Amino acid sequence: MTEHNWERINKVLLYIDDHLDDDLSLDTLANVGCYSPFHLHRLFKGVTGETLNNYITRKRIEKIAFSLMHRKQLTIAELSTSFGFSSNASLTRTFTKFYGVSPSQFRKLLPEAYSKIGKVDSKNGQNEPVFHQYICSINNCIKHMEMNAKTQIKELPAITYGFVTAIGVDALDHAFDKIVKWSRKQGLTEQPNFKLLRVFHDSFKVTDPDKVRMSIATPVEDGMSISGDIGRSTTQKGKYIVARFEIEPKDFGLSWEAAFVWMNEKGYQKAPGDPYEILYNNYNDHPEKKCIVDFCIPVQ
């Protein structure tokens, strides 16, 4: 896909993120991307592997699933209305197709057990939910935080960043390589405070790994010119859990699990906004091949 197309598809993806509770018709999104409806429909599926309607429905259901886990004060009826479902029954039917359990069952089964939801599996002609244990127990997660993280609650400013879109874990290496090459051309890698970001627009807890969308990024000045397949966006200003780790790359998944367990155990609630990492070094230059990284989770 050309750089110009990437620029416009990125605008559509960001618009969907910000308007999941609004009208997201094909015509509306075609106007956002400056495409005809036909061309947007074709290109969008080529980029994401999903039709536009399927993508929007999945994002809404996953947002509801995350809300069921982290915003317990919201009722299922409120979530149904907020995300445009005609009734609770309509939401329940769609949600069950994705996760194999109703929204109320999902809320009861998952958060307290710290279980990771799988998609619907088929066995003997019956659809059944598939549940997997998290990588660590609650106690192990807390121990991991105590041994490896320096954790603070901080007010963080908004960070403007240039980014490359990665959809699925298999796209990460290419995206990191691309943003580093772009940063080098811009002279950013020569700056002493150069760092990389990974912004998570989806959660591995509710989204399949091959569909999780991430922005691989680096901070830029507000007035810096950015175009083509390098997008521009901004993190949300506000209160965050900031957990500083010095870990091997293989421990990133465990550390994210531990950070969210720590959040729940300390009584914080996930706030709207995307969690992100700030990577401060190239682990190959570290004497123990470790990454120095902040995990940042917006809370309220």
C-alpha positions, 0 to 999 in steps of 0.5 A, spaced: 500 500 500 502 506 498 504 512 503 498 516 501 493 510 502 497 509 509 496 516 511 488 516 510 487 509 513 491 511 519 486 517 520 480 512 519 483 507 524 484 513 529 477 516 528 474 509 529 478 509 536 475 516 538 468 514 536 466 507 537 459 510 541 457 514 535 455 513 528 460 509 524 457 508 517 461 507 511 459 514 508 462 517 514 468 514 514 469 514 507 469 522 508 474 521 514 479 518 509 477 522 503 475 515 499 469 513 495 465 508 500 467 502 495 475 504 495 475 505 503 471 498 503 476 494 499 483 498 502 480 497 509 480 489 508 486 489 505 490 492 511 486 489 517 484 483 514 477 484 516 471 488 513 469 495 516 463 492 519 466 486 522 472 491 525 467 496 528 463 490 531 469 487 534 472 493 537 465 495 540 464 488 543 472 488 545 471 495 548 464 492 552 468 486 554 474 491 557 469 495 561 465 489 564 472 488 567 474 494 569 468 499 570 464 495 574 459 501 576 457 501 568 450 496 567 450 492 561 444 496 559 448 502 559 453 499 555 448 496 550 446 503 549 452 507 549 455 502 543 449 503 539 446 496 540 438 496 539 437 492 546 440 488 551 438 482 547 442 484 541 448 486 545 448 479 548 447 475 542 453 479 538 457 478 545 456 471 545 458 470 538 465 473 540 466 470 547 462 464 548 458 467 554 453 472 555 456 479 558 453 478 565 457 471 565 463 474 562 463 479 568 462 474 573 467 469 571 473 473 568 476 479 573 476 476 579 480 469 577 484 474 572 483 469 567 484 470 560 478 469 555 479 465 549 474 466 543 469 461 541 471 454 540 467 448 537 467 441 540 462 436 538 458 441 534 457 445 540 460 452 541 464 453 548 468 458 551 475 457 552 479 460 558 486 460 559 490 461 566 494 468 566 501 467 565 502 468 573 498 467 579 496 474 583 501 472 588 506 471 583 505 477 579 505 482 586 512 478 587 514 480 580 512 487 581 516 488 588 522 484 585 523 488 578 519 494 578 519 501 581 512 503 581 509 510 582 502 514 580 504 520 576 501 526 572 504 525 565 503 530 560 500 528 553 506 526 548 505 527 541 508 522 537 510 519 530 508 512 529 507 506 524 501 502 525 502 494 527 496 490 526 498 483 530 504 481 533 508 478 527 508 486 524 512 488 530 519 487 527 517 491 521 514 496 524 520 497 529 525 497 524 521 502 520 520 507 525 527 507 527 529 508 520 525 514 519 527 517 526 534 516 523 533 520 517 529 525 521 536 526 526 532 524 532 536 518 534 542 523 535 538 526 540 540 524 547 533 523 550 531 519 544 526 513 546 521 509 542 514 508 544 509 502 543 502 504 544 496 499 545 490 500 542 487 493 543 488 489 549 491 482 549 486 480 554 480 481 549 483 481 542 486 475 538 494 477 538 494 477 530 488 483 531 491 487 536 493 494 533 499 497 536 502 504 534 510 503 534 512 510 535 517 516 537 516 522 540 516 528 536 515 536 536 508 539 535 510 543 529 514 537 526 512 535 519 509 528 518 506 525 512 505 519 508 505 512 512 508 515 518 502 517 522 501 523 528 497 522 534 498 524 542 497 520 548 492 522 553 494 527 559 493 525 566 494 520 572 498 514 570 501 508 574 508 508 571 512 502 573 519 502 571 522 495 569 529 493 567 527 486 564 529 481 558 524 482 552 521 475 554 518 478 560 514 483 557 508 479 557 509 477 565 510 484 566 504 487 563 500 482 567 503 484 573 502 491 572 494 490 571 494 486 577 498 491 581 492 496 579 487 492 581 490 490 588 491 497 589 484 499 588 485 503 582 480 503 576 483 503 568 481 510 565 479 511 558 485 512 554 491 507 551 496 504 555 503 505 553 511 503 553 516 508 553 523 504 551 529 508 553 535 503 550 537 498 545 537 491 549 543 489 545 547 495 548 545 493 555 550 488 559 545 483 561 541 484 554 535 488 558 530 493 556 529 499 561 522 501 560 516 504 563 509 501 563 504 506 563 497 505 565 492 511 565 487 510 571 482 514 575 
